[in-house]
Amino acid sequence: MKHLFFLNILALLLCYGCEHTELEGYEGGSSIYFSTQRFQILGDTMQYDVWGILDGDIKEQVFRLPIYLFGTVTDYDRTINIRTVLCETDTLRAEVDVDFRSIPTEVILPANSNVTYVEITMLRSEELAFHNRIFTVVIEESEQFDSEYNWRTDSDGNRYFLGHSMTIIASEDFPKPWWWDRLGTPYFGEWSYRKADLICTQCDIRRADFISKEQPQEFKLKYYGKKVQRWLDAQEEPYLEKDGTPMTMGTEAQG
């Protein structure tokens, strides 16, 4: 029963990201795990879709990925070992100095603390317009952080360390404005991320304004559509959509 009690406690901590994880009277060792409430998380996967709402000239962002302690808080610093694992699929593999800066191999859990952070600098690569980019940050098991409640056994009988990794999926998820289908289609044509990005870039529109709840004035949409179509017509080589077809604006933006 005591074993089941602590398993249930750990499950709650991992699911809800509780910040205080020292249990009175607990002497089962210390464990550490990733968690965050700022980004969308499913299990050990984090969707970093911040780029979609940031203007195209912003190329670098820093976020702090928390590491929480489950177990005993000590009066001395402890070192957490970190490694980075790249995705095996070529088109999805995030690369160092292309999609993110090199991640430190050690992080300090300060004395008298139950939380620390890995600072990750994300880079906005051109490849994000075509593919998500994926990498994984792994906490290395160690004698300082090794609790029986961290270990599980999969269906094949292999033991694994619970909460030891976080896979980060970076994407350019530019939300489609609510008004596009009704007001935007005649001037902009079919929706695409690349087209919306081009409209904002060429017409000097903040993405936050472009996707706001406020309904845009139709004469502005007409102006934006014609301006971008003139830019497309002036290119020596066709500006392509994600599927490789030449980009074109709506019927009301032609001529």
N, C-alpha and C positions, 0 to 999 in steps of 0.2 A: 504493500500500500504506500509506504514511504517513497518507493521508487516511482510509482505512478504519479504521486503528488508532485514530485519535482519535474517529471516529464510534462505534466499539464502546465505547471508554472512557466517552464521554458517556452512551451508552445505559445502561450499568451504573450510573453515578452517579445518573441520574434514576430508575431502577427501585428501587434499594436505599437511596436517601437518604443516601449516604455524607457524612460531615460534613467530611472533609478533601479538598479538590478542587484543590489546587495541584499541578501535575505538574512534576517537575524537568526543566528544559530546555525547557519548553513556552513558545512565544513567539507563539501564535496569537491574542492578544487575550483579553479577559475577557468572560464571560457570567454571567448570574445567572438563577436559576430557583427556583420554589416547590417545596417538598417537605416532608413531615412523616410521622412514623411513628406519631403518637398517634392519628390518626383514619383511618378507612377511606378509601382513595383508589383510584380507577380512572382512570388517565391524568391528566387535568387537572380531575378532579371530586372533591370531598370531601363525604362524608356526615356532617353534624353532627347526630347523633342523640342527643346527650347529654341533651336535655330529657326523654326518655322515662324515665330512671331517677332524675330529680331530683324532689323533692316540689313540689307545685303552687304553693307560696308563694315559690319561688325564681324570680325574674323576670329576672335579669341574670347573665351569665357572660362572663368575659374569657378568650380564648385567644390564643396567640402563634403566628402562621403564619410558619414559617422561610423565609428566602430565602438560598439557598446560592450561593457563588461558584464558577465553573469558570474557572480561569485564574490570573492573577497577583495575589498578595496585595501591596498597596502599603503604604508607610509614611505615607500620608495618608488622611483620610476621603474617601469618595465618596458622592454623593447619588443615591438611587434614586427615580425618579418613579413615582407610583402613581395609578391612577384606578379608579373603581368603575363598573361597568356593571350596570344593572338588567334583569331578565328582561322580555321583551316580552309574556308572557302575564299578563293581569290577575290571575287568581286565584293565580298562583305567584310574582308579583313581590314580592320583599322590599323594604320601604320604609325609608328612613332615619328614625331616631327611633321606629320602630314595631317593626321586626325586628332592627335593628342601629344602633349609633351611627355617626355620620359617621367615615369612615376617613381618616387623614392622607394628604395628597397627596405627601409626601416622607418617605423613610426613609433614615437614614444607615448606610452600611456602614463601620464604624470602621476606622481604620488597623490594619494587621497582623492583620486578621480575615478569615475566609472565610465568615462567617454573620452575619445580622442578622434582625430579626423585625418583622412588621407586627402590632401589637396590635389585635385586633378584639373589640369589645364586642357580644355577641349579646343580643337582647332577646326575651323570651318573649311573643309576641303571641297573642291569642285565636284568630287565624286558623289557627295551627298545628294546632289540634284538627281542622280540616277539610281543610287543604291544606298540602303542603310549601311552603316559601318559599325563593326562589332569587335569588342575586346573584353577580356575578363580580368578582374583584379582578385588575387587570391591571398588569403591569410595563411601563412605557413604554420602548421602545427608545431608546438614547442612544449618543453617541460613546464614552462611558466603558465601556459594556457592550455591545459589538457584535462578536461573533465569527462567523467563517464557519461554525462548527459549530452555531450556533443556528438557522440558516435551512434550511427545507425547502420543497418544492414539492408542492402537492396534485394530485389527479387532473385538475383543470381548469387546471393550469399556474400557479396563484397561489402566490406565495411567502408563507410564514408563519414566525413567530418561535417556536421550540420552547421550551416551558417558561415562557412569558411570562404565563400567566394561571392562575387557580384558581377554578373555579365551586363555590360553597358551597351545598349543599342542606340547609336546616334542617328537622328533622322532630320530631314528638312520637311517637317509636317506643317505646311502653310495652310491654315484652315480656309476653306472656301467661304467667302462672305455670304450671308444669308440672302442678300439682295441679288446675287449674280444671275440666277436663273430667270428671274422676272424682269430685271432692269439691265443687267450687264450683257446678256447674250447678244442682243442686236448690235452692240458696239464692240464687244470683245470676243464673241464667238464662244466655242466650247471651252469650259474651264480646264486649266492645267496649272500646276505649280509654277512651271517655268514661265508661263505667260503672265501670271500674276506678279511674279518677281520682276519681270521685264517692265511691266506697267509701272510698278512702284519705283523702279530705278530710273526709267526714262522720264517719268512725270514728277519725280521728287516727292513721292508720297510715303509717309511713314506707314509701315505695315500695321502698326497698332491702330492707325486711323482708317486704313483700308478695310480692316475686318471689324470695325467698331459697330455698335448697334444702331448708330445714326444712319438714316437713309441718305445716300448721296444724291445730289442734284443731277438731273438727267443731262443738262447741257454740259456738265463737267465730264460725265461719262463719254459723251460724244467727242469732246475735245481730246480726252485721253486716248480713245480708240483711234482717232484719225492721226494723232501725233505718233503713236507707236507703229501704226501701219506705214506711215511715211518713213520711219526709221527702218522698218523691215525691208521696205522697197529699196532703200539706199544701200543695203549691204551687198557686197560683191558675191559672197557665198550665202545661201539661204540659212537663216537662223532656225534651228531644228527643235522640234518638240522631243520629249523623252523617247518616243517611239521611232524617231528618225525622220518623221515627216516635216516639211516646211511649216513654220508657224504662220498663221494668218489671223487677222482680227475679224470682227463680225461684219455682216453685210452692210450695216449703216456706217461703217468706218471706211468703206471702199470708195475710191474715186475722189 
